[in-house]
Amino acid sequence: MSDFKTIARILGAIRSCEGRPFDMAAVSPEALGVSEAQRDVLAVKIQHSGKVDGLVTTEDIDSAPLRVLWEQSSPEVTLDGLEYMAACEPLRRAAREAVSAPVSAAVSATAAALSSML
């Protein structure tokens, strides 16, 4: 899966859960089709770029591998992230591809959030 497709799914999952408890199933490696390490690296990149906020990571812990502590996180898409979701054509193309793919019940809300990007 392309990084943009994974980023689109992560952003869609975070957006779909705003205002309620975060659904870990939406960002599971199985739902995203990537490894846990790849998911976390991309999520941290998204946070560093200012597109999301609220991810708790292990990046400042000495000798710890980079991980997102999803259970302790309260992620939300920032205003910059919303603008990015609306304007970035590679991300929108990846969102269209992700929405057209079959989705499980665990990620149906994510698909709805991705549809709103289109």
Secondary structure, DSSP 8 states (H G I E B T S, - for coil): --HHHHHHHHHHHHHHTTTS---GGGGSHHHHTS-HHHHHHHHHHHHHTTSEE---BSTTSTT----B-GGG---EE-HHHHHHHHH-HHHHHHHHHHHHS---GGGHHHHHHHHHH-
